[in-house]
Amino acid sequence: MCLSINPDNKPQTAITDIVCYKFLKIEKNSKNEILYCTPYIKDKVIIGNTYKSKLKHERYARTDIEIGLHSFLTQVVASHYASIIYVADYDWYGHAKIAIAKCIIPKGAKYYTGYFNGYDSYASNELTYLEIVEDLTLA
């Protein structure tokens, strides 16, 4: 997932917590416990934890943030994008379930605003997963 930005954009510093949303794959382990993971990198996520990352431009394009913790501005946008991705490429997710997590970019974190496939989005160096706010069964 890359965030498209204006080439003149500089990273901002969050002066308060910024609410955002991320869609996650729901998987189950061998003990039938629910696991959440990011859709592209497939990193496991624990709700309540804060994750950190570098913020880095794509190697050849100063208009894309390739490395960072990506999220959407609203729950509606995150849900809509998740449903489009599932419909457009269902083999990628198989019979996966998708969840929408409410997150925050914590006060003091660095972030960019921009677009991911035309959707208002963020890329930040910190992201805290607060709670699951929507469970989309897309089988």
Secondary structure, 3 states (H helix, E strand, C coil): CCEECCCCCCCEECCCCEEEEEEEEEEECCCCCEEEECCCCCCEECCCCEEECCCEECCCCCCEEEECEEEECCHHHHHHHHHHHHHHCHHHHCCCEEEEEEEEECCCCEEEEEEECCEEEEEECEEEEEEEEEEEECC
